[in-house]
Amino acid sequence: MFDYKITAYNKLGQVQEVENLFCAPDEIDGVMYDMSEQYGYAEAFDTMNTHVGEYGVRPLSLGERRYV
């Protein structure tokens, strides 16, 4: 079990909802998917601020995600 912060954005890149979850890694996918279906885009980070996933179309105003 881990802590995650999932943020949902609309197509303009405005935050619509933030959810903090304490769950297993495979459980956040369903939450991210549901939030992306409702708002357009959702991404998750763990407590170390590591990007752990995303669903939907990333708004241009958020910029390009850089994977290291």
C-alpha atoms as a printed R data frame, in Angstrom:
   type eleno elety resid chain resno       x      y       z
1  ATOM     1    CA   MET     A     1   0.000  0.000   0.000
2  ATOM     2    CA   PHE     A     2   1.248  3.451  -0.957
3  ATOM     3    CA   ASP     A     3   0.073  7.070  -0.909
4  ATOM     4    CA   TYR     A     4  -0.811  8.645  -4.255
5  ATOM     5    CA   LYS     A     5  -2.046 12.038  -5.368
6  ATOM     6    CA   ILE     A     6  -4.213 11.975  -8.489
7  ATOM     7    CA   THR     A     7  -5.015 15.264 -10.199
8  ATOM     8    CA   ALA     A     8  -7.661 15.652 -12.908
9  ATOM     9    CA   TYR     A     9  -7.545 18.502 -15.432
10 ATOM    10    CA   ASN     A    10  -9.990 19.802 -18.013
11 ATOM    11    CA   LYS     A    11  -8.936 20.392 -21.634
12 ATOM    12    CA   LEU     A    12  -7.654 23.870 -20.697
13 ATOM    13    CA   GLY     A    13  -5.289 22.458 -18.080
14 ATOM    14    CA   GLN     A    14  -7.295 23.702 -15.099
15 ATOM    15    CA   VAL     A    15  -7.392 21.461 -12.024
16 ATOM    16    CA   GLN     A    16 -10.851 19.984 -11.605
17 ATOM    17    CA   GLU     A    17 -10.328 17.463  -8.828
18 ATOM    18    CA   VAL     A    18  -7.528 16.182  -6.582
19 ATOM    19    CA   GLU     A    19  -7.741 12.840  -4.824
20 ATOM    20    CA   ASN     A    20  -5.300 11.473  -2.267
21 ATOM    21    CA   LEU     A    21  -5.375  7.686  -2.040
22 ATOM    22    CA   PHE     A    22  -3.695  5.085   0.112
23 ATOM    23    CA   CYS     A    23  -3.888  1.923  -1.968
24 ATOM    24    CA   ALA     A    24  -2.048 -0.734  -3.933
25 ATOM    25    CA   PRO     A    25  -0.344  0.444  -7.163
26 ATOM    26    CA   ASP     A    26  -2.770 -1.430  -9.406
27 ATOM    27    CA   GLU     A    27  -5.793  0.287  -7.837
28 ATOM    28    CA   ILE     A    28  -4.929  3.819  -8.992
29 ATOM    29    CA   ASP     A    29  -5.393  2.954 -12.685
30 ATOM    30    CA   GLY     A    30  -9.155  2.664 -12.332
31 ATOM    31    CA   VAL     A    31  -9.402  5.964 -10.464
32 ATOM    32    CA   MET     A    32  -7.223  7.776 -13.022
33 ATOM    33    CA   TYR     A    33  -9.235  6.306 -15.885
34 ATOM    34    CA   ASP     A    34 -12.561  7.372 -14.347
35 ATOM    35    CA   MET     A    35 -11.283 10.895 -13.676
36 ATOM    36    CA   SER     A    36  -9.909 11.214 -17.219
37 ATOM    37    CA   GLU     A    37 -13.241 10.103 -18.640
38 ATOM    38    CA   GLN     A    38 -15.013 12.752 -16.583
39 ATOM    39    CA   TYR     A    39 -12.591 15.673 -17.044
40 ATOM    40    CA   GLY     A    40 -10.243 14.839 -19.932
41 ATOM    41    CA   TYR     A    41  -6.887 14.083 -18.288
42 ATOM    42    CA   ALA     A    42  -5.615 12.658 -15.006
43 ATOM    43    CA   GLU     A    43  -2.139 11.931 -13.677
44 ATOM    44    CA   ALA     A    44  -0.781 10.380 -10.500
45 ATOM    45    CA   PHE     A    45   2.288 10.963  -8.355
46 ATOM    46    CA   ASP     A    46   3.561  9.092  -5.320
47 ATOM    47    CA   THR     A    47   4.821 10.670  -2.080
48 ATOM    48    CA   MET     A    48   8.334 11.043  -3.549
49 ATOM    49    CA   ASN     A    49   6.809 13.126  -6.392
50 ATOM    50    CA   THR     A    50   7.494 10.371  -8.926
51 ATOM    51    CA   HIS     A    51   5.089 10.261 -11.861
52 ATOM    52    CA   VAL     A    52   3.354  6.881 -11.761
53 ATOM    53    CA   GLY     A    53   0.788  7.131 -14.535
54 ATOM    54    CA   GLU     A    54  -1.665  9.129 -16.607
55 ATOM    55    CA   TYR     A    55  -4.805  8.738 -18.681
56 ATOM    56    CA   GLY     A    56  -6.446 10.942 -21.267
57 ATOM    57    CA   VAL     A    57  -5.151 13.711 -23.506
58 ATOM    58    CA   ARG     A    58  -2.612 15.948 -21.751
59 ATOM    59    CA   PRO     A    59  -3.604 19.628 -22.136
60 ATOM    60    CA   LEU     A    60  -1.083 21.720 -24.080
61 ATOM    61    CA   SER     A    61  -1.029 24.327 -21.287
62 ATOM    62    CA   LEU     A    62   0.604 21.761 -18.954
63 ATOM    63    CA   GLY     A    63   3.569 21.449 -21.315
64 ATOM    64    CA   GLU     A    64   5.270 18.313 -22.504
65 ATOM    65    CA   ARG     A    65   6.007 15.647 -19.885
66 ATOM    66    CA   ARG     A    66   9.690 14.811 -19.737
67 ATOM    67    CA   TYR     A    67  10.498 11.226 -18.855
68 ATOM    68    CA   VAL     A    68  13.875 10.670 -17.246
